[in-house]
Amino acid sequence: MIIASVGGCGVLHRTAGIAGIAGKIIRYEVGFISSPEDLLSHRAVSINYSTNDGQQEQRNVGLPWTKSVGTAAPGFTAAVKGQCCGFGTIECRILADGKVIDQHTSTEDPYPA
């Protein structure tokens, strides 16, 4: 059984039973759905994501953010988590060969962890 997890603004969402992603190109997307215009919440974003080599992190990135991590190995767990600073709503998505296999939209929270 393959597990994919998607997190947005500190909220982690897991979906079990996503079969058949081995051998497919995995792409992660994190983007803002809404954000107050007067805050610079588009700048201080931390992204955590999985690759065949383990967990990776990128800090202080702008949105929208995308990352293709290559072909999923057997037993690969696809996971992405976006954390933003400020107010707003973000969405995280996992795609396999261009097809969305999981997505999550955060609630609008101030300075989510």
N, C-alpha and C positions, 0 to 999 in steps of 0.2 A: 504494500500500500504506500503510495506517495502522499506526502503531506505538503501543502502549500500554506504559507502564512503571510498575511498582509497586515501591516500596522500603519496607522495614520495618526499623527499628533499624539503619540503616546498610548493609543488604544490598539491593542493587539487582537487580531481576528484570525482564527485558524479554521481551515476547512480540511477535513480528512477525506481520503478516497479519491483524490485526483490521480487517476491512473494514466499511464501512457505518455508521460512527459520525457522519459529516457530517450535520448537520441534527437530531441528537439532543441531548437535554439531558444534560450530563455532571455526575456527582456523585461526589465523593471521600469516602471514609470511612476514618478511622484510629481504632482502639480497642485497648484492652488485652484480651488473652486471659487473662493471669495476671500477678500482681504480688505480691511479698511484702507482707503487711499492715503490717509495721513500717517500710517505706520510703515516702518521699513521691514515688515515681517517677511519679505521675499528674500532677505539676505542671510539671516542666521538660521540655516537649516542643516541638520545632521541626518545622514542617511546610513543605515546599516542594511547589508544585503548578503545573501549567501552565494557562493560559487562552488565549483567542484573542489576547490582548495580550502574551503572554510569560510568563515565570516569575514567580511570586509567593512570598512567604514570610510565615509567621506564627510568632512566637516566644512561648515561655512560655504555651502554651495547655493547657487541660485536655482530657482524653479521657473519653468519646468525642468526636471532632471530625468534623464533616461540612461540606461546602461544595459547593454547586451553582454551576457556573461558566458556565452558559448553554448556548446551542446551539453545537455544534462546527462550525467552518468547514471547508470542503474542505481536506484535507491536515493537519488538526489532529492533534497528537500529545498524547494524554492521558498525564499523568505525575503521580504523587504519591509523596512520600518522607516518612516519619516518623522522627524521631530522638528517642530518649528518654534521660533521665539516670537512672541507677540500674539495678536488676535488673528483669527482666520480659520478657514476650513480647507483641508488638503485631502487629496485622494491618492491612494497607492494602488497600483495595478501590477499583476504578474501576467505576462503573455508567454505562450509556448507556440513557436512557429507562427506568430502574428495573431493568435487567437487568445482572447482574455480568458484565463482560467480562474482568476480570483481578483477581487477588488474590494476596497473598503474606503469609505469616506468618513473622516473624523467629524466629531461635533465641534462647534465653534467654542474654543476655550482660550482663556488668556494664558500665555506662557506655558504651554503643555510640556510635560516632562518626557 
